[in-house]
Amino acid sequence: MKIYNSLTRRKEEFVPLEAGKVKMYACGITVSGEAHIGHGYQALIYDIMRKYLQKKGFAVTYARNYTDVDDKIIARSKETGIPADIYAEKMIGDIDKVMREFHVDDPDIWLKATENIGNIIDFVQKLIENGHAYATKKGDVYFDVDSYPAYGHLSNRTLEDALDGVRVDNDDEKKNAYDFALWKSAKPGEIFWDSPWGKGRPGWHIECSAMNRAAFGDQIDLHGGGRDLIFPHHENEIAQSESLTGKQFVKYWTHNGLIKVNGQKMSKSLGNSLLLSELLEKYSDEAIKFALLGTGYRNDINITDDLFPEAEKHLYDFYLTLAATESAGLTPSAEDKAYARKADKEFDEAMDDDFNTSLALGNLFGYFREIRKFLSEKDGRAAALAAQVRESYQLLGLFRKDAAEYVHWYETKDAAEIPEEVRAVAEERRAARARKDWAKSDELRARLAEMGYSVKDSKTGYELTKN
């Protein structure tokens, strides 16, 4: 299998540091607010990568972190009047809950910055001792970027580029403007820990380096995160870790694209953040996943008003076919099952090409056309292919639901929003169809159209849509 390596900017054959084993880390959420769709997407992508590597036979250890102390959390603490540690703990609980509702599995190892303060202090102290960091009189500690000649390799930036568009700490005691904080001296009223340099707290970048080393040692196979983390966060992780160990920190760097809403970057300042909890109130977790995975993970995703409704509609059509197939009572033969395994082979071929979920989802439409054809012929391949699709695509979080239950949910989920008089006409029409009074059925369909609704029939009932 091949993975696009952000460090080398090309696809490379995946060969882990130790045969058969994979050490994998993904940057998690800074818990200054609720989880939005970008957080959900990133968690989904790396959960899928972990599961596919396991399918390929690797023993994967997957670690993920929560940044539970930083400037944003302290600012929210001041706004709410809740101590920073208590605020962070509450947000972690809320985020864990919504991620489980999104059906993204936990990593093997959860890491928190506040539980690794000793590891962070030890890491910073060693960087000072080997000449890669320095402490100021105020009790801040900075990484000396000039001491690491390879700085900028991941992001393909020079030191002159480093200040362009990136916020830097203004401090007269810094050797250079682009040196970054490893330890921040505490301001009055801020959360702090005691250190050799005085009371303070870790800088953001050092947290991931120290937690990685505590969990895995000096080197890991795969490190992930959003593309917005390449510079400065991941660039700084490399500089810190390799300056300490003298070894290559990460063999494969992977970065997912960013979320846009109607063409604009999603941000709090624009007021267009989509909270994951609110989306899950409107759409199934599988529809959200189907919508997101239709784009290759390295590309940006543009969320338009119809993205999730269309995804839900596709899933409904798929589940409708699954429900019909499962109720048909077909018994597939060994040859039928052998035929159906092509779906799993093609799924693996797509995923082997840098986790190409877009291609894998595109293949579904062809499989379901085949299933419907075989079903009309009462061919056992319908049951075999339906079962294989369910088995293969559960890795992406799809087709885990009872088919008949999903169909019923989809067809009735908007019932409360449909006026009673419209529903009454639709029910009258269903009764007419049951007694095969097709003229009356057509008359009632026309009446529904006059009322502003279209109706689509299915084996389990009907669906009303406002025109």
C-alpha positions as CSV (number, residue, x, y, z in Angstrom):
1,M,0.0,0.0,0.0
2,K,1.1,3.6,-0.7
3,I,0.7,6.6,1.6
4,Y,1.3,10.2,0.6
5,N,4.1,11.5,2.8
6,S,3.9,15.3,3.5
7,L,7.6,15.3,4.3
8,T,8.7,14.0,0.9
9,R,5.6,15.3,-0.9
10,R,5.1,12.0,-2.8
11,K,3.3,8.7,-2.4
12,E,5.5,6.1,-0.8
13,E,5.2,2.4,-0.2
14,F,4.3,1.9,3.5
15,V,7.0,0.0,5.4
16,P,7.0,0.5,9.1
17,L,10.1,0.9,11.3
18,E,9.5,-2.5,12.8
19,A,8.1,-5.3,10.7
20,G,4.4,-5.9,11.4
21,K,4.0,-3.1,13.9
22,V,2.8,0.5,13.5
23,K,3.2,3.3,16.0
24,M,0.6,6.0,15.0
25,Y,-0.1,9.4,16.6
26,A,-2.7,12.0,15.6
27,C,-3.1,15.5,17.0
28,G,-6.4,15.8,18.8
29,I,-8.6,18.6,19.9
30,T,-7.7,21.7,21.9
31,V,-10.6,21.6,24.3
32,S,-11.5,25.4,24.3
33,G,-15.0,24.7,22.8
34,E,-17.3,22.1,21.5
35,A,-16.4,19.6,18.8
36,H,-17.1,20.9,15.3
37,I,-17.3,19.0,12.0
38,G,-13.6,19.6,11.4
39,H,-12.8,17.8,14.6
40,G,-15.1,15.0,13.7
41,Y,-13.7,14.6,10.2
42,Q,-10.1,14.4,11.5
43,A,-11.0,11.9,14.1
44,L,-12.8,9.8,11.5
45,I,-9.9,9.9,9.0
46,Y,-7.3,8.6,11.5
47,D,-9.7,6.0,12.9
48,I,-10.2,4.7,9.4
49,M,-6.4,4.7,8.7
50,R,-5.8,2.7,12.0
51,K,-8.5,0.2,11.1
52,Y,-7.3,-0.3,7.5
53,L,-3.7,-0.8,8.7
54,Q,-5.1,-3.5,11.0
55,K,-7.0,-5.1,8.1
56,K,-3.7,-5.3,6.3
57,G,-2.3,-7.3,9.2
58,F,-0.4,-4.7,11.1
59,A,-0.4,-4.5,14.9
60,V,-1.3,-0.9,15.3
61,T,-0.9,1.2,18.5
62,Y,-2.8,4.4,18.0
63,A,-2.3,7.4,20.3
64,R,-4.3,10.6,20.3
65,N,-4.1,13.7,22.5
66,Y,-6.2,16.3,24.1
67,T,-4.6,19.7,24.5
68,D,-6.1,20.6,27.9
69,V,-4.1,23.6,28.8
70,D,-3.3,26.5,26.4
71,D,-4.0,30.2,25.8
72,K,-7.5,29.6,24.4
73,I,-8.6,27.4,27.3
74,I,-7.3,30.0,29.8
75,A,-9.2,32.7,27.9
76,R,-12.4,30.6,28.1
77,S,-11.7,30.0,31.8
78,K,-11.6,33.8,32.4
79,E,-14.8,34.3,30.3
80,T,-16.8,31.6,32.2
81,G,-15.3,32.0,35.6
82,I,-14.6,28.2,35.7
83,P,-11.1,27.2,36.6
84,A,-9.1,26.1,33.6
85,D,-8.6,22.5,34.6
86,I,-12.3,22.0,35.5
87,Y,-13.4,23.7,32.3
88,A,-11.1,21.5,30.2
89,E,-12.3,18.3,32.0
90,K,-15.9,19.3,31.3
91,M,-15.2,19.9,27.6
92,I,-13.4,16.6,27.3
93,G,-16.5,14.8,28.6
94,D,-18.7,16.7,26.2
95,I,-16.4,16.0,23.2
96,D,-16.1,12.3,24.2
97,K,-19.9,12.0,24.3
98,V,-20.4,13.5,20.8
99,M,-17.6,11.5,19.3
100,R,-19.2,8.3,20.5
101,E,-22.5,9.4,19.0
102,F,-20.6,9.9,15.8
103,H,-19.4,6.3,16.2
104,V,-15.6,7.0,16.0
105,D,-13.7,4.6,18.2
106,D,-11.3,5.7,20.9
107,P,-7.6,5.4,20.2
108,D,-5.5,2.8,22.0
109,I,-3.9,5.5,24.1
110,W,-5.4,8.8,25.2
111,L,-2.8,11.5,26.1
112,K,-3.4,14.7,28.0
113,A,-0.9,17.6,28.4
114,T,-1.7,18.1,32.0
115,E,-0.9,14.4,32.8
116,N,2.5,14.8,31.2
117,I,3.9,17.9,32.8
118,G,6.9,16.0,34.3
119,N,7.7,14.5,30.8
120,I,7.4,18.0,29.3
121,I,9.7,19.6,31.9
122,D,12.3,16.8,31.4
123,F,12.2,17.2,27.6
124,V,12.7,21.0,27.9
125,Q,15.5,20.7,30.4
126,K,17.4,18.3,28.0
127,L,17.0,20.7,25.1
128,I,18.5,23.5,27.3
129,E,21.4,21.2,28.2
130,N,22.2,20.3,24.6
131,G,22.1,23.9,23.4
132,H,18.8,23.9,21.5
133,A,16.8,26.0,24.0
134,Y,17.4,28.8,26.4
135,A,15.6,30.3,29.5
136,T,14.9,34.0,30.0
137,K,15.1,36.0,33.2
138,K,11.3,36.1,33.2
139,G,11.1,32.3,33.4
140,D,10.1,31.6,29.7
141,V,12.0,29.0,27.7
142,Y,12.4,29.2,23.9
143,F,13.6,26.8,21.3
144,D,16.6,28.2,19.4
145,V,15.5,27.7,15.8
146,D,19.0,28.7,14.5
147,S,20.3,25.6,16.3
148,Y,18.4,23.3,14.0
149,P,19.5,23.7,10.4
150,A,16.8,21.5,8.9
151,Y,14.0,23.8,10.2
152,G,11.4,24.3,7.5
153,H,11.8,20.9,5.7
154,L,8.2,19.7,6.3
155,S,6.5,23.0,5.3
156,N,9.1,23.8,2.6
157,R,9.8,27.2,4.3
158,T,13.0,29.1,4.9
159,L,13.5,31.0,8.1
160,E,12.8,34.2,6.3
161,D,9.3,32.7,5.5
162,A,8.7,31.7,9.1
163,L,7.4,35.0,10.2
164,D,5.1,35.5,7.3
165,G,1.4,35.2,8.4
166,V,2.2,33.4,11.6
167,R,1.6,34.9,15.1
168,V,4.8,35.1,17.1
169,D,5.4,35.9,20.8
170,N,6.8,39.4,21.3
171,D,9.6,39.1,23.9
172,D,12.7,41.3,24.1
173,E,14.6,38.4,25.7
174,K,14.2,36.2,22.6
175,K,17.3,35.6,20.5
176,N,15.3,35.7,17.3
177,A,11.7,36.6,16.6
178,Y,11.0,33.1,15.2
179,D,12.1,31.2,18.3
180,F,9.1,29.6,19.8
181,A,8.0,29.0,23.4
182,L,8.6,25.6,25.1
183,W,7.6,26.9,28.6
184,K,5.6,30.0,29.4
185,S,5.9,31.9,32.6
186,A,2.6,32.2,34.4
187,K,0.7,35.5,34.4
188,P,-1.4,36.4,37.5
189,G,-4.5,34.3,37.9
190,E,-3.4,31.7,35.3
191,I,-3.1,27.9,35.9
192,F,0.6,27.0,36.5
193,W,3.0,24.2,37.5
194,D,6.4,24.6,39.3
195,S,9.4,24.1,37.1
196,P,13.2,24.8,37.2
197,W,12.4,28.2,35.5
198,G,9.6,29.2,37.9
199,K,5.9,28.8,37.8
200,G,4.5,28.3,34.4
201,R,2.9,26.0,31.8
202,P,4.0,24.2,28.6
203,G,3.9,25.8,25.2
204,W,1.6,24.1,22.7
205,H,4.2,22.5,20.4
206,I,6.3,20.8,23.1
207,E,3.2,18.9,24.4
208,C,2.9,16.6,21.4
209,S,6.7,15.9,21.2
210,A,6.9,15.0,24.9
211,M,3.7,12.9,24.9
212,N,4.8,11.1,21.8
213,R,8.1,10.2,23.4
214,A,6.5,9.1,26.6
215,A,4.1,6.8,24.6
216,F,6.4,5.5,21.9
217,G,10.0,6.4,22.4
218,D,12.2,8.3,20.0
219,Q,10.5,7.4,16.7
220,I,7.1,6.7,15.3
221,D,5.8,5.4,12.0
222,L,2.9,7.7,11.2
223,H,1.9,11.1,12.5
224,G,-1.4,12.8,11.4
225,G,-3.3,16.0,11.7
226,G,-5.0,18.7,9.8
227,R,-3.1,20.5,7.0
228,D,-3.3,23.7,9.0
229,L,-0.9,22.1,11.6
230,I,2.0,21.6,9.1
231,F,3.4,25.0,10.1
232,P,4.2,25.9,12.7
233,H,3.0,23.0,14.9
234,H,4.4,20.0,13.2
235,E,7.4,21.8,11.9
236,N,8.2,22.7,15.6
237,E,7.5,19.1,16.7
238,I,10.2,17.9,14.3
239,A,12.7,20.5,15.4
240,Q,12.2,19.7,19.1
241,S,12.2,15.9,18.9
242,E,15.1,15.5,16.4
243,S,17.2,18.1,18.3
244,L,16.7,16.0,21.4
245,T,17.2,12.5,20.0
246,G,19.3,13.0,16.8
247,K,16.9,10.6,15.1
248,Q,14.2,11.0,12.5
249,F,11.1,11.7,14.5
250,V,8.4,10.5,12.1
251,K,8.7,8.3,9.0
252,Y,5.3,9.2,7.4
253,W,3.6,12.5,7.9
254,T,-0.1,12.6,6.8
255,H,-2.4,15.6,6.7
256,N,-6.1,15.9,6.0
257,G,-7.7,18.8,4.2
258,L,-9.7,21.5,5.8
259,I,-13.5,22.2,6.0
260,K,-15.1,25.0,4.1
261,V,-18.7,26.1,4.4
262,N,-20.2,27.4,1.2
263,G,-16.7,28.2,-0.1
264,Q,-15.5,30.0,3.0
265,K,-13.0,28.6,5.6
266,M,-14.9,27.5,8.7
267,S,-14.1,29.7,11.6
268,K,-15.6,31.2,14.8
269,S,-14.9,34.7,13.5
270,L,-17.1,34.1,10.4
271,G,-19.8,32.5,12.6
272,N,-19.9,29.5,10.2
273,S,-18.7,26.7,12.5
274,L,-20.8,23.6,12.3
275,L,-21.0,21.8,15.6
276,L,-21.0,18.1,15.3
277,S,-23.7,17.7,18.0
278,E,-26.1,19.9,16.0
279,L,-25.4,18.0,12.7
280,L,-26.1,14.7,14.5
281,E,-29.5,16.1,15.5
282,K,-30.4,16.5,11.7
283,Y,-28.6,13.6,10.0
284,S,-27.4,10.1,10.7
285,D,-23.8,9.6,11.6
286,E,-23.4,7.5,8.5
287,A,-24.8,10.2,6.2
288,I,-22.2,12.7,7.6
289,K,-19.4,10.1,7.1
290,F,-20.6,9.4,3.5
291,A,-20.6,13.1,2.7
292,L,-17.1,13.7,4.1
293,L,-15.5,10.5,2.7
294,G,-16.7,11.3,-0.8
295,T,-13.6,13.7,-1.0
296,G,-10.1,12.3,-0.8
297,Y,-8.7,13.0,2.7
298,R,-5.9,15.3,1.5
299,N,-8.3,17.7,-0.2
300,D,-10.5,20.4,1.3
301,I,-14.2,19.7,1.7
302,N,-16.8,22.3,0.7
303,I,-19.9,21.9,2.8
304,T,-22.9,23.2,0.8
305,D,-26.5,23.3,2.0
306,D,-27.3,20.1,0.1
307,L,-24.2,18.0,0.9
308,F,-25.6,16.1,3.9
309,P,-29.2,15.8,2.6
310,E,-27.9,14.3,-0.6
311,A,-25.7,11.9,1.3
312,E,-28.7,10.8,3.5
313,K,-30.7,10.2,0.3
314,H,-28.0,8.0,-1.2
315,L,-27.8,6.0,2.0
316,Y,-31.6,5.6,2.0
317,D,-31.5,4.2,-1.5
318,F,-28.7,1.8,-0.5
319,Y,-30.5,0.7,2.7
320,L,-33.8,0.3,0.8
321,T,-32.0,-2.2,-1.5
322,L,-30.4,-4.0,1.5
323,A,-33.8,-4.2,3.2
324,A,-35.4,-5.7,0.1
325,T,-32.5,-8.2,-0.4
326,E,-32.5,-9.3,3.2
327,S,-36.2,-9.9,3.2
328,A,-36.1,-11.9,-0.1
329,G,-34.8,-15.0,1.7
330,L,-32.1,-15.8,-0.9
331,T,-29.5,-18.3,0.0
332,P,-26.1,-17.6,-1.7
333,S,-24.0,-20.5,-2.9
334,A,-20.2,-20.8,-2.5
335,E,-19.8,-19.5,-6.1
336,D,-22.1,-16.5,-5.3
337,K,-19.9,-15.6,-2.3
338,A,-16.7,-16.0,-4.3
339,Y,-18.2,-13.6,-6.9
340,A,-19.1,-11.1,-4.2
341,R,-15.5,-11.0,-2.9
342,K,-14.6,-8.8,-5.8
343,A,-16.2,-5.9,-3.8
344,D,-13.7,-6.4,-1.0
345,K,-10.8,-6.8,-3.4
346,E,-11.7,-3.5,-5.1
347,F,-12.2,-1.8,-1.7
348,D,-8.7,-2.8,-0.7
349,E,-7.3,-1.6,-4.1
350,A,-8.8,1.8,-3.5
351,M,-7.6,2.0,0.1
352,D,-4.1,0.8,-0.8
353,D,-3.8,4.0,-2.9
354,D,-3.4,6.5,-0.1
355,F,-6.8,5.6,1.6
356,N,-8.8,6.6,-1.4
357,T,-12.3,6.6,0.2
358,S,-13.6,8.7,-2.7
359,L,-13.0,5.8,-5.1
360,A,-14.3,3.2,-2.7
361,L,-17.6,5.2,-2.3
362,G,-17.9,5.7,-6.0
363,N,-17.8,1.9,-6.5
364,L,-20.9,1.5,-4.3
365,F,-23.2,2.8,-7.0
366,G,-22.2,0.0,-9.3
367,Y,-22.5,-2.7,-6.6
368,F,-26.0,-1.6,-5.7
369,R,-27.1,-1.6,-9.4
370,E,-25.9,-5.2,-9.6
371,I,-27.7,-6.1,-6.4
372,R,-31.0,-4.8,-7.7
373,K,-30.5,-6.6,-11.0
374,F,-29.7,-9.9,-9.2
375,L,-32.6,-9.4,-6.8
376,S,-35.1,-9.0,-9.7
377,E,-33.8,-12.3,-11.1
378,K,-33.9,-14.0,-7.6
379,D,-30.2,-14.6,-8.0
380,G,-28.3,-15.6,-4.9
381,R,-25.5,-13.2,-5.9
382,A,-27.8,-10.4,-4.7
383,A,-27.6,-11.7,-1.1
384,A,-23.9,-12.4,-1.3
385,L,-22.9,-9.0,-2.7
386,A,-25.1,-7.2,-0.2
387,A,-23.5,-9.1,2.7
388,Q,-20.0,-8.4,1.3
389,V,-20.7,-4.7,0.9
390,R,-21.9,-4.5,4.5
391,E,-18.8,-6.3,5.7
392,S,-16.2,-4.3,3.7
393,Y,-17.7,-0.8,4.2
394,Q,-18.2,-1.1,7.9
395,L,-14.5,-0.1,8.1
396,L,-15.6,3.3,6.9
397,G,-18.4,3.4,9.4
398,L,-21.2,2.6,6.9
399,F,-23.9,0.0,6.7
400,R,-23.8,-0.8,10.4
401,K,-27.6,-0.2,11.0
402,D,-30.5,-2.5,10.6
403,A,-31.7,-1.9,7.0
404,A,-35.5,-1.9,7.7
405,E,-35.1,0.3,10.7
406,Y,-33.0,2.9,8.8
407,V,-35.6,2.9,6.0
408,H,-38.4,3.5,8.4
409,W,-36.5,6.2,10.2
410,Y,-35.7,8.0,7.0
411,E,-39.3,7.8,5.7
412,T,-40.8,9.1,9.0
413,K,-38.1,11.5,10.3
414,D,-39.8,14.6,8.8
415,A,-43.3,13.5,9.6
416,A,-43.7,16.1,12.4
417,E,-42.9,18.9,10.0
418,I,-45.5,17.8,7.4
419,P,-49.0,19.3,7.9
420,E,-51.7,16.8,9.1
421,E,-53.9,17.5,6.1
422,V,-51.0,16.6,3.8
423,R,-50.2,13.4,5.7
424,A,-54.0,12.5,5.6
425,V,-54.0,12.7,1.7
426,A,-50.8,10.6,1.6
427,E,-52.3,8.0,3.8
428,E,-55.5,7.9,1.7
429,R,-53.3,7.4,-1.4
430,R,-51.4,4.5,0.3
431,A,-54.8,2.9,1.0
432,A,-55.8,3.3,-2.6
433,R,-52.6,1.7,-3.8
434,A,-53.1,-1.2,-1.4
435,R,-56.4,-2.0,-3.0
436,K,-54.9,-1.3,-6.5
437,D,-57.1,1.7,-7.2
438,W,-54.5,3.3,-9.5
439,A,-56.9,6.0,-10.8
440,K,-57.6,7.2,-7.2
441,S,-53.8,7.0,-6.4
442,D,-53.0,9.2,-9.4
443,E,-55.7,11.7,-8.4
444,L,-54.3,11.9,-4.8
445,R,-50.8,12.3,-6.1
446,A,-52.0,15.3,-8.2
447,R,-53.7,16.7,-5.1
448,L,-50.4,16.4,-3.1
449,A,-48.6,18.3,-5.8
450,E,-51.2,21.1,-5.6
451,M,-50.5,21.2,-1.8
452,G,-46.7,21.5,-2.6
453,Y,-45.5,18.0,-2.0
454,S,-44.2,15.1,-4.1
455,V,-44.4,11.5,-3.0
456,K,-42.1,8.6,-3.7
457,D,-43.3,5.0,-3.0
458,S,-41.2,2.2,-1.6
459,K,-41.9,-1.4,-0.5
460,T,-42.1,-0.2,3.1
461,G,-44.3,2.9,2.6
462,Y,-43.7,6.3,1.0
463,E,-41.6,9.5,1.3
464,L,-43.0,13.0,1.2
465,T,-40.9,15.8,0.0
466,K,-41.8,19.5,-0.1
467,N,-41.5,20.9,-3.6
